[in-house]
Amino acid sequence: MIRELKTPAAVNTAALSVCHYGRKILSCLSAYGTKYSFCRFFVLSSGQHRAWMMLQNSTLLISSQADFTGDIDAAEELSLFIAMHAPFRVEGAQTLLRMLSPAGYQALPRSVFQLRPGPVSPAFDPAAVNAEPRLDDVYEILSEGFPNLIAYDLWLTDTSHMLRRGLRHCYTYCNVTAATAIYDFAGHVLIGQVATKRAARGKGYARDFLHWIANEIDAQGKTAILYALDIRKSFYEEIGFELIESERVWERLHEGDPDGGKGIL
């Protein structure tokens, strides 16, 4: 059974605080509560198993420490939920996701890396880092690197809201490379939306910038991770980040639908 959670008190914060999926849900719960239609929270119950879910814009995120392997009822319930809401991306608890085969979706392998402090090259200029960039400038960089980036108005609303609450941070370097702390919550940081303008690629900007970010986060006593699809996996291995988990996400195919719904990154 899946039911919507109408109050923050109904969300099991202790269960969610132990993994990166859950911490992302908790950061959004802290920012939005349960009063917005574009950010809704649910619990999937099957026997003694529980999975906590967030449907934000067009991404469905699922967090659970339970092993749902072989739980056909839970898989069918979740499949119906996905068919009803048609999110662009489904990610999270792997024992649930591995049992799914949603029509109109493709499975994409994704790696989770832990950022490690590392040296930056002599060419790196810390003064060129902007920790409070114009969000228009950030989006301009991201739009060159992420064809499935959500529409500007949705991205701006979510990003500015999270920034004002100290739950997210945006950075640019030389105004050509961008990275975002998608959440900065309870000593844990998720880095994402790393992109460089096409004209500046191949010059080592992202490599140095990510090492600088890793060093800054480590100096604050926090732990940071990032996600990488296969096309970027070797890059993060080469710069010394530690592979800690391999997973799959489901992403909606968009034949005849150019936007494909576009998930929030």
N, C-alpha and C positions, 0 to 999 in steps of 0.2 A: 504494500500500500504506500502511496505517496501522498503526503498532505503538505499544504503550505503553512509556513510558520508566520504568524501574524504579529508577534512581539519579539523583541530581542531576547527576552528572558527565556523564550522557548528554544533558543539555540544552545546546544551543548558546547560551550566555549572550551571546556577542558578537553573534550574529544578532538576538537578542531585545532588546538594549539600545538599538536605534536608533529605536524607535517606541513610541507610547503603549500599543498592544496588548501588545507584548513586555515593556515595563516592568511592566505589571500582572501578567503571568505570572511574571516574575522576583520580584516582591514576594511573591507567594503561594508560590513555590518556596522563597524565603528563610524564610518563616514556617512552612511545613508540610513541606518536603522532599517525598519521594515515598512516604511510608508510610501515607497516609490514603486511604481509599476514596472520600471525598467530594471530594477534590481530586487529580485524576489528570492526568498529562501524556502527550502523544502527539506523534508526528511523522508527517506525511503526506509520502510520497515519490512523485514522479512524474517519471521521467527525471532531469534535473539539478535539478529544482525541489524545494524543501523548505518545508513549512509546519509551524509549531510550535503545538500546541493544548493548551488546558487545559479540562478538564471539572470545574467546581466547583459543587457542589450542582446547580442546574438551569440553569447558563449554560455555553455552549460558546464559548470565546474562541480566535480563530485569529490568528496573527501570521506574516507572511511579507513579504519584500521582492521575492519572485519574481513575475513576471507569468504567471499561470495562464490568461490569456485563450485560449480555444479548446482547453484541455486537458480533453477530455471524460472521459478516464479518471479524472482527479483529481476532477472534479465528481461522477461516479457513485460513486466511493469515499466521498466526503464525504457524499453524499446517503444512502447506506446506513448510514453511521455515525450520522447524525442520526435516521434512522428507527429505528435500534436503541435509541438512548439517549433519544430524545424530550426534548431540553432545552427549557426554556421559551423561552430566547433564544439566538440564534446571532449573534455579532458578530465583526468583525475584518477580515482581509485582503479587500479589496473585489474584486479580480479573481476570487477564488474565489466570494464571496457573490453576485456578479452573475450567475454561471452557474447558480445553484441555483434551484429552484422546488419546495421541499419541500411535500409534501401536508400540509394542516392548519396551514400557517403563513401569516402575512401579512408583507409587506415594509413597514417603517416608515422614512421618511427621518429622518436624525439629523444634526445639525450639531456640529462640534467648534470650540469657541471657546478662544482664549488669553486668560487674565485679564490685564487691564491695570490698573496703579495708577490710582486716581481719588479725587476728593474725597468726603468724607462730609458729610452735612448737619450744621448746628449742633445738631440735635436728637439726633444719635447720641451714645450714652453708652458709651465703651469699658469703663467699669467694669461694665456689664451683660453683657459677654461672659464666658462661662464656658468656659474651655479644657479643663476636666476635669469635664464634667457627669455626672450620674447617667445611666447608659445607659438606664434605664427611662424617664427624661424624654425622652431623644432619640428612643426608639422611639415614644413616645406622639405626638410631633410628626410623625414620619415616617409613622405609620400613617394620619394624616389626609390626607397628600399623595400617598401611593403605594398605590393599591389592589392592586398586584401585589407589594408588599413581602413578602419571605419570612417564614415563621413566626418568631415571637419567639425560640424556642430556637435555631434555626439562625443567625439574625442575631446574637444575643447571643454565641454561641460563636465565630463568626468575628470579630466586631468586637472583643471583649475579647482574643482571641488576638493579633490584629494590633496592637492598642493596646499590649499589654505588650511587644511587640518594637519599638516605635517606628516601625512601618511605616504606621500609620493614626492620624488625630487626629479627634476629634469636638468640635464647638463648638455652643453655643447662645447666643442673644441674647435677653435679657429672658424667657427660658424659653418663648418662643413661636415662635422661628425656629431651625432647625437646619441645619447644613452639615457635611459630612464630607470630610476628605482621605482618599479611598479608598485611595490609596497615596502615600507620601512616600518616594521611592526615587531615589538617585543624582542628586539635584539637580532632580528632576522631581516634580510633584504633580498628582494628578487629583482635582479637587473634584467631589463629587456629593452625592446625597441632600439637596438643598436644598429645604426645605419650611417653611411657616408655618401655624400653627393657623388654622382657618377664621375664628375670631372676631377675629383680629388682621390679617387680610389687607387690602391696600389702604392701609396706613399707611407704606409705604416701608421697613419693617424689612429685608426681604431685599436691597433695593438697597444700603442703607448697609452692611449686614453683609458682603455680597460685596465691596464696595469695601475695607472694612477688611481682610478676608482677603487680597485681592489685594495690598494695600499691605504687609501683614506678610510675605507670601511673597516679594515683590520685594525687601524689605529684607534677606531672608536670602540673596539672590542665586540664588533658585530660579525655575524656570519652571512655570507652572500652566495647566492646561486644564480644561475641563468639557464635558460632552455636553448637548445640548438637542434634544428632539423638536420638531416643527414648532410645537406649541402654545406653546412657550416661547422660540422662536428670536427673535422680535421684542423680547422683554424684554431679552435679553442684548445685542442690537444697540443698543438704546436706552441702556443704561447704559455703553456704550463698550467692550465686549469685542470682540476681533477674530476674525472668522470665518476659520478656517484650512483647513477641510475639510468637505465634505459627503459623507455616506455612507448606507448602508442597513443595517438590522439585520433579522433575521427573528425574529418573535415568534409563539409557538404560539397558535392559536385555541383557545378552551376552552369550546366548546359542550358542555354536559353534564358539564363538569369545572370547578366554580366556582373552584378554585384555579389551574387551568391549570398546575400544577407550580410556579409562582412562581419567577422568577429572582432571583438575588442582584443587588442594585443597586450 
